[in-house]
Amino acid sequence: MLDISVAYNRYKFLGDEFLTWLWFSMEKDRNRFITPDKEPFLIEIGNRIVLENRINDTVESITIKGDDAGLEEGILSLKKGALVTELNLIYKVGNQEWKFSIKGENLSFSGLKHPDIGVFESDDQVEGLVLEKLFLFEKVSNIIDALFKIFINIRLQPEWKADFIPAINKWIQSGLKN
């Protein structure tokens, strides 16, 4: 059996590949995005993206921040061989919106802002509000799990190298155009 630290270090690149693939998919194939309940949703890049390029023993880190920041520097970094290591995402289903960041290294969430919930007026309502917050967090977690499963299924197929890598490279070379 593989030691947990060995497995973690051996496969942590998958999260970065997942986030890079997710960016590509957000730009190229939005029809892929349907909730586990068969409800269409929108997911888009928020106000922050972090990319890393590992060359030999050095790590070049590029952070793009801002509500109206252009992603051209990110594409340039991808052209140099970088992968996305952190994404700030906006997830929308119907009239509800979540904002959060996700790290590729371990797919952890941070800064989750969920749709507004009611305020409690009595102690009897606290439990309901806590359950509602848990439900809203679980929706985001389930979407990321579902997207990661799609990615892993694609990643394990022979088509990954034959079809997806060339498509991603073409997208990178086109510089966000197509």
C-alpha positions in Angstrom: 0.0 0.0 0.0 1.2 3.5 -0.9 2.2 5.8 2.0 -0.2 8.8 2.1 2.6 11.3 1.8 4.1 9.5 -1.2 0.7 9.3 -2.9 0.1 13.0 -2.1 3.4 14.1 -3.7 3.0 11.7 -6.6 -0.5 12.8 -7.6 -0.8 16.4 -6.5 -0.3 17.6 -10.1 -3.7 16.3 -10.9 -5.4 19.2 -9.1 -3.4 21.7 -11.1 -4.2 19.9 -14.3 -7.9 19.8 -13.3 -8.0 23.6 -12.7 -6.2 24.2 -16.1 -8.7 21.9 -17.8 -11.6 23.6 -16.0 -10.5 27.0 -17.3 -10.2 25.5 -20.8 -13.7 23.9 -20.4 -15.2 27.1 -19.2 -14.0 28.8 -22.4 -14.6 26.1 -24.9 -17.3 23.6 -23.7 -19.9 25.2 -21.4 -22.5 22.6 -22.4 -20.6 20.1 -20.3 -21.8 21.8 -17.1 -24.9 20.3 -15.7 -25.5 19.7 -11.9 -25.9 16.1 -10.6 -29.6 17.0 -10.5 -29.5 17.6 -14.3 -29.8 21.4 -13.8 -27.7 23.6 -16.1 -25.3 26.0 -14.3 -22.7 28.6 -15.1 -19.2 28.7 -13.7 -16.7 31.4 -14.5 -13.4 32.8 -13.4 -13.8 35.4 -10.6 -11.2 38.0 -9.6 -8.1 35.9 -9.0 -6.1 33.2 -10.8 -2.7 31.8 -9.8 -0.4 29.9 -12.1 2.9 28.2 -11.5 5.6 27.1 -13.9 8.0 24.6 -12.5 11.3 24.7 -14.3 13.9 22.3 -12.9 14.1 23.2 -9.2 12.6 26.7 -9.5 9.0 27.8 -9.3 7.7 30.8 -11.1 4.4 32.0 -9.7 2.0 34.3 -11.5 -1.0 35.9 -9.8 -3.6 37.8 -11.7 -6.0 39.8 -9.5 -8.8 42.3 -10.1 -12.4 42.3 -11.1 -11.7 43.4 -14.6 -8.3 41.8 -14.9 -7.3 40.5 -18.4 -6.3 36.9 -18.6 -3.7 37.4 -21.3 -0.8 37.1 -18.8 -2.4 33.8 -17.7 -2.4 32.5 -21.3 1.2 33.7 -21.8 2.1 31.7 -18.6 0.3 28.6 -20.0 2.3 29.0 -23.2 5.5 28.8 -21.1 4.3 25.6 -19.5 2.5 26.9 -16.4 -0.5 25.2 -14.8 -3.3 26.8 -12.9 -2.8 26.2 -9.1 -5.6 28.4 -7.7 -8.8 29.8 -9.2 -11.4 32.1 -7.8 -14.7 30.9 -9.2 -18.2 32.2 -9.5 -20.9 29.4 -9.6 -24.4 30.3 -10.6 -27.5 28.1 -10.6 -30.8 29.9 -11.4 -30.8 33.1 -9.4 -28.3 31.8 -6.8 -24.6 32.7 -6.8 -21.5 31.4 -4.9 -18.0 32.8 -5.0 -15.0 30.9 -3.7 -11.4 30.0 -4.4 -10.1 26.5 -4.9 -6.5 25.3 -4.7 -5.3 22.6 -7.1 -2.9 21.1 -4.7 -5.7 19.6 -2.5 -8.9 20.9 -4.0 -9.6 22.9 -0.8 -12.1 25.8 -0.7 -11.5 29.2 0.8 -13.4 32.4 0.9 -16.8 30.8 0.2 -19.6 33.4 -0.2 -22.9 31.7 -0.7 -26.3 33.1 -1.6 -28.0 35.1 1.2 -29.9 33.2 3.7 -32.5 34.6 6.1 -31.6 36.1 9.5 -32.7 34.3 12.6 -35.0 36.1 15.0 -35.2 33.5 17.7 -33.0 30.7 19.0 -35.3 28.1 17.5 -34.2 29.2 14.0 -30.5 28.8 14.5 -30.5 25.1 13.7 -32.4 25.7 10.4 -30.0 28.4 9.3 -26.9 26.2 10.1 -28.4 23.4 8.1 -29.1 25.8 5.2 -25.5 27.0 5.3 -24.3 23.4 5.2 -26.6 22.6 2.3 -25.3 25.6 0.4 -21.7 24.6 1.0 -22.5 21.0 0.0 -23.9 22.3 -3.4 -20.5 23.8 -4.2 -18.7 20.7 -3.0 -20.9 18.4 -5.1 -20.3 20.5 -8.2 -16.6 20.5 -7.8 -16.7 16.7 -7.1 -18.8 16.2 -10.3 -16.5 18.3 -12.4 -13.4 16.5 -11.0 -15.1 13.1 -11.8 -15.6 14.3 -15.4 -12.0 15.4 -15.6 -10.6 12.1 -14.2 -12.8 10.1 -16.6 -11.4 12.1 -19.5 -7.9 12.1 -18.1 -7.8 8.3 -17.9 -8.9 7.7 -21.5 -6.5 7.4 -24.4 -8.4 10.4 -25.9 -6.7 12.6 -23.3 -3.4 12.6 -25.2 -4.9 12.2 -28.6 -7.7 14.8 -28.4 -7.7 16.9 -25.3 -4.0 17.9 -25.0 -4.0 19.1 -28.7 -7.3 21.0 -28.1 -6.0 22.6 -25.0 -2.7 23.5 -26.7 -4.6 25.0 -29.7 -6.7 27.1 -27.2 -3.6 28.3 -25.5 -1.9 29.2 -28.7 -5.0 31.1 -29.9 -4.8 33.3 -26.9 -8.4 33.1 -25.6 -9.8 33.8 -29.0 -11.7 30.6 -30.0 
